[in-house]
Amino acid sequence: MRLTEIYLKEIALKELFTELEKEFQLDENIDPGLSDLLQEADELVFKKFNINPSEKKYFIAGSARLYLYSELREAFNLPGNIGDLDLVIPDKKLWVDAGLTKELEAGGIYRPTADGSVEAFTVWDPSKAGGEYADVKVRSTNEILQGATLVNGYYFMSFLDVVDYKTSLNRDKEKEVVDLILKYKKGSFKDKREFLRQILNTIGEDKYKELFAMGK
């Protein structure tokens, strides 16, 4: 059974991560790498698609949300800089109106930068990347869009969806992660940092760094 299915059916993961997101303190100053990528997206994506970032017509996918919280990055020893920015724009009409019919018909991928630092997709499907991601299954793009939340003026994929697709790369540890979250809900940890470090220890530091690598 997939991680999200276990959580939603057995321990209401959605509610738990809503609580956790409220506890995390947003950085007063946004991560410089993420800030630069968002500025690129403003010029190359949002203007192109005629989208106001405050409109829920898209979401920023992947690990970008993690770079909003220095506390989270510190707890898990995350990389210092984000590698790229993935945006998902499901409405095909927006693609047509933006003059991207060719890109839409070719798979729904828009790459406005030569180095691939900013990309837009019609669907969020990590399995298309192949390799270790080939068997990764995530919630539908519409479900993820509905769960996205506005943070610092942009809609980001929920923490639930970030963790779900990341941990799906290490399925043998899912049950242990579930047990840790159950303990967290019961107040078995003195604070969330201890809880996060326990997840790190369970997954394994090397594997964790791999799962949360830049640009993944």
Secondary structure as UniProt FT lines:
FT   HELIX           3..6
FT   HELIX           7..11
FT   HELIX           13..23
FT   HELIX           32..41
FT   HELIX           42..46
FT   TURN            47..50
FT   TURN            53..54
FT   STRAND          59..61
FT   HELIX           62..68
FT   HELIX           70..76
FT   STRAND          85..88
FT   HELIX           92..97
FT   TURN            98..99
FT   HELIX           101..105
FT   TURN            106..107
FT   STRAND          109..110
FT   TURN            114..115
FT   STRAND          118..121
FT   HELIX           126..129
FT   HELIX           131..133
FT   TURN            134..135
FT   HELIX           141..147
FT   STRAND          149..151
FT   TURN            152..153
FT   STRAND          154..156
FT   HELIX           159..167
FT   HELIX           168..173
FT   HELIX           174..185
FT   TURN            186..187
FT   HELIX           192..203
FT   HELIX           205..211
FT   TURN            214..215
//
